Amino acid sequence: MRKHVLSSTATAGLVLASLLAPVSAAQASGNTLVVNAGGDLRPVTHVAAGTLYGIADANTPSAAQLMPLRLNQLTQPPPGVQQLGNGATTPTGDALKVAPTVTAVGAQQYIRMPDVYPDFPYKWVSWDDWLSKVDTMVKARLNATTTTGINGWEIWNEPDGTWDTAKAGPYNDGWTKTYRKIRSLDTATPIIGPGTTIYNRDFIKSFLTQAKADGTLPDVIVWHELSQGWQNIDEHVADYRALEKELGISPRPISINEYAWTDQVDVPSAALHYIAQFERTGVNDAERAYWYESGTANGLFYNGQPTASYYMYKWYGDMAGKMLPVTASGDLDGIASLDSTRKIVNVVFGGDYGDDAVKVTGLGSFGSQVKVTLTASGITGRQTAASAPQPVSTQTLTVASDGSVTVPVNGMDARAAYQLLVTPAAGPTTSWQQTYEAENASVNNAQRLAAGSASNGYYVGRIDGSGDVRKDSFVDFVVNVPTAGRYSMSVRYANGGTSTATQGLAYNGGAWSTISYPTTGSWGTFGSTAASSASLDLKAGYNVIRLAKGSPSFAGGTGFAELDSITLNKS
């Protein structure tokens, strides 16, 4: 939210102070970040590529500006929003109004219901007033029969500081009453909560205990990571998982739908520290906190142009394949991915001053030499447009006998973020990304699953829903092609049924066609010959390709199929 009920920023200030302190001989001790290119942390899903109030209207920012960020999850205000936000003179961000842009970039969104009120902290009126508002909001969504990608009702925001117990009664009772009201109207859309200001164990335990007893457990568990800094996120996630076991609750997806304090969110390396924690702890999604103007992706744009922080998120958006294990060294931390189809290791790192290094292991398949390209972000803040950073250096290095290479990174600025690209000496195996893993795509009402025979080790299954925009199952692939024209698309799949299955195929919001999947004899097993193909007329740059069991304006597929990957070739 634009203002938070927390009154202390001491922890966040101390954290940032360590980044802004001038370099000294003691600090420049030579830390080495270690990336294991032979490991497997999780599929690339761009966990932390999300925003709160990041989109103001259908064109602010535009879909074209947002595409390179590979947005994952957004939180937007409800139909009828009254919150003005930071400097706004009229309410912005209505979830139903921005839905076409959200869908166009392959993302999904939660709806924050209490932002139907004009004030923050919220001013409680009465239960009749609140439940009437809930009724209106839910019915507005139900009437939006062509709108997809709304995957959560957030009942309240920061109830540990904004709930008026004196007027509304205990929050846990209020949750149950509101939950039941929503479910009386909408039995399909997930409900998320409690959305506490911090990881507040006592509050969350009390909340879950009563919700379990009342049969109103949230589908997604939510809290914020703001003033406590990034250092404790792993402890919070581990403690919450232990709490689930203690209470006998099945594991819930974890959403951190606000992260980073005001003096952190726009420092590239500070935001990166949060991203690194979210990736390694296995949270489902995380959204940049709403400190800046609505419609700027929370400071990634200013006056419609990218800021320095935008490019760190673009490097993150460029990741494909699988996330790799990364071992921090002192304040030096980061994230990394391996696109095995092109042999690209993409490392984004930062947080330390002085002369440091990045060591990448597991490069045996890259050959005896590798090309390494180092790029540094700017540090100009959110009120300065920034051009795309240019490489600092490109060099060819010999791979050690143990399959590793160590790259010195001298004169680091702890505020900046850095990207290190490692490829075979001749470059990536293809000049543009041609294979796109289903598990890297936007997965709607289906599940990412693991299988040894799947390329990259993962696939998308249980693509079963059709006939209702809240339950429709589809996978949206955001692809980037070098030139406009006709492309052939091959789909690697599994069909363990007894007859040919079909799905709908559409791209860039165009007309539907049908793609067929002959039986392969088993589920979750992907052979080299199990592929179906189609021809697509794509525009240069970014395109969104949807494969659907069900979707608006599509009657629905027959049978069932699991998706491993798609591969594009210029016809």
Helices and strands as residue ranges (DSSP letters): H 10-20, E 32-36, E 42-43, E 51-52, H 63-66, G 67-69, E 73-76, H 95-104, E 108-112, G 113-116, H 127-143, E 150-154, H 159-162, H 165-168, H 171-185, E 191-196, H 201-214, E 220-223, H 233-247, E 254-259, H 268-281, E 285-288, E 301-302, E 305-306, H 308-317, E 322-323, E 326-327, E 333-339, E 344-350, E 354-361, G 364-366, E 369-376, E 391-398, E 405-412, E 417-424, E 435-437, G 438-440, E 442-444, E 447-450, G 455-457, E 458-461, E 474-481, E 485-494, E 501-507, E 513-517, E 531-538, E 541-548, E 562-570
